[in-house]
Amino acid sequence: MENEKEIISLIVYVSVLIVILIVFVVSFFLAYQRRKTQLLIEKAEERQKFEQELAKAQTEIQEQTFKNISWELHDNIGQLLSVAKMQLNMLKTDVPDEQKKSFEEASNVLGQGLKELRQLSHALNTDFVSNIGLQESLENEINRFKRLNFLRIEYDVEGIPYDINKKDEIIIFRIFQECFSNVVKYSKASLLTIIVKYLSHELYVNATDNGIGFDIEAEKKGTGLLNMRKRAELIGANFSIKTGKNEGVSVTLKYPTKPTKNEKV
């Protein structure tokens, strides 16, 4: 009888010991997994922060480069063209009558070129874009492409315009400036439709062309797409592209906003 009790006691003791050991192992494993998960999360957050800082630095460098190019266009090339136009005008009285028409055409072309150069200089200058705001900057760029007469552009604004962060305005403008440029260079489109919606919860901007489109999977790592996506991520905007071969391209940006007194809710 005593032997049976001892055996039962031993079994109970060993069982309790095994349970304690299992609980310890499980607890240790769970703690290890939690720590491992936490480290992975911290590593991912650090990587994301690093990528954001890198993207921010790249954006700042690009903006400074644009500003330098703008100054060069305005102060150097612009001045040279202005002088050339003045010299042409001074020679006007010496031009024979039969050549005056050609002279006038050449002078007008030079004047138009000077005007386009100034518009391009303004579009590249961060300070100028910041001063006039997103909507006017977009409209200036749209009008510039209209004058080039590469394709038909339809532009529509819905809602009452409101102000957003100036730095974010510049980034949104740069995204669509690159988008418009890509349409002209690659799309072979005859129509570009641009819609801006000032909504109570977001600023919605869409640009859609009827061009040849492209294989988005093949172009996912392209510099242009990555550049636009990174810029959108910097300002917390949702950025998407819908396209396919011979299906045109639709670029959409949704920038979350807070209601202001000027908004139509």
ChimeraX attribute file (.defattr): number of C-alpha atoms within 10 A of each C-alpha:
attribute: neighborCount
match mode: 1-to-1
recipient: residues
	/A:1	6
	/A:2	7
	/A:3	8
	/A:4	9
	/A:5	10
	/A:6	11
	/A:7	12
	/A:8	12
	/A:9	12
	/A:10	12
	/A:11	12
	/A:12	12
	/A:13	12
	/A:14	12
	/A:15	12
	/A:16	12
	/A:17	12
	/A:18	12
	/A:19	12
	/A:20	12
	/A:21	12
	/A:22	12
	/A:23	12
	/A:24	12
	/A:25	12
	/A:26	12
	/A:27	12
	/A:28	12
	/A:29	12
	/A:30	12
	/A:31	12
	/A:32	12
	/A:33	12
	/A:34	12
	/A:35	12
	/A:36	12
	/A:37	12
	/A:38	12
	/A:39	12
	/A:40	12
	/A:41	12
	/A:42	12
	/A:43	12
	/A:44	12
	/A:45	12
	/A:46	12
	/A:47	12
	/A:48	12
	/A:49	12
	/A:50	12
	/A:51	14
	/A:52	16
	/A:53	13
	/A:54	13
	/A:55	17
	/A:56	16
	/A:57	12
	/A:58	15
	/A:59	18
	/A:60	12
	/A:61	12
	/A:62	12
	/A:63	19
	/A:64	15
	/A:65	15
	/A:66	18
	/A:67	20
	/A:68	15
	/A:69	16
	/A:70	22
	/A:71	17
	/A:72	14
	/A:73	20
	/A:74	20
	/A:75	13
	/A:76	12
	/A:77	15
	/A:78	19
	/A:79	14
	/A:80	14
	/A:81	17
	/A:82	15
	/A:83	12
	/A:84	15
	/A:85	19
	/A:86	13
	/A:87	11
	/A:88	17
	/A:89	14
	/A:90	10
	/A:91	11
	/A:92	14
	/A:93	10
	/A:94	9
	/A:95	13
	/A:96	10
	/A:97	10
	/A:98	8
	/A:99	9
	/A:100	14
	/A:101	12
	/A:102	12
	/A:103	18
	/A:104	14
	/A:105	11
	/A:106	14
	/A:107	18
	/A:108	13
	/A:109	13
	/A:110	17
	/A:111	16
	/A:112	12
	/A:113	14
	/A:114	21
	/A:115	13
	/A:116	15
	/A:117	18
	/A:118	18
	/A:119	18
	/A:120	18
	/A:121	23
	/A:122	22
	/A:123	23
	/A:124	23
	/A:125	21
	/A:126	20
	/A:127	15
	/A:128	15
	/A:129	23
	/A:130	17
	/A:131	11
	/A:132	10
	/A:133	18
	/A:134	22
	/A:135	17
	/A:136	12
	/A:137	22
	/A:138	22
	/A:139	12
	/A:140	17
	/A:141	21
	/A:142	18
	/A:143	14
	/A:144	15
	/A:145	17
	/A:146	14
	/A:147	11
	/A:148	10
	/A:149	10
	/A:150	15
	/A:151	17
	/A:152	13
	/A:153	16
	/A:154	14
	/A:155	13
	/A:156	9
	/A:157	14
	/A:158	12
	/A:159	15
	/A:160	13
	/A:161	17
	/A:162	17
	/A:163	13
	/A:164	16
	/A:165	11
	/A:166	15
	/A:167	13
	/A:168	19
	/A:169	20
	/A:170	20
	/A:171	20
	/A:172	22
	/A:173	21
	/A:174	24
	/A:175	22
	/A:176	21
	/A:177	17
	/A:178	14
	/A:179	20
	/A:180	21
	/A:181	13
	/A:182	13
	/A:183	25
	/A:184	18
	/A:185	11
	/A:186	12
	/A:187	21
	/A:188	17
	/A:189	20
	/A:190	14
	/A:191	18
	/A:192	23
	/A:193	15
	/A:194	22
	/A:195	15
	/A:196	19
	/A:197	17
	/A:198	20
	/A:199	21
	/A:200	18
	/A:201	14
	/A:202	16
	/A:203	20
	/A:204	19
	/A:205	19
	/A:206	18
	/A:207	21
	/A:208	23
	/A:209	26
	/A:210	18
	/A:211	21
	/A:212	17
	/A:213	21
	/A:214	18
	/A:215	12
	/A:216	16
	/A:217	9
	/A:218	8
	/A:219	12
	/A:220	11
	/A:221	11
	/A:222	11
	/A:223	10
	/A:224	14
	/A:225	18
	/A:226	13
	/A:227	17
	/A:228	19
	/A:229	18
	/A:230	21
	/A:231	23
	/A:232	21
	/A:233	13
	/A:234	16
	/A:235	17
	/A:236	13
	/A:237	21
	/A:238	14
	/A:239	19
	/A:240	15
	/A:241	16
	/A:242	14
	/A:243	18
	/A:244	15
	/A:245	12
	/A:246	13
	/A:247	15
	/A:248	21
	/A:249	25
	/A:250	20
	/A:251	18
	/A:252	19
	/A:253	22
	/A:254	19
	/A:255	22
	/A:256	17
	/A:257	17
	/A:258	11
	/A:259	14
	/A:260	12
	/A:261	7
	/A:262	12
	/A:263	16
	/A:264	14
	/A:265	12
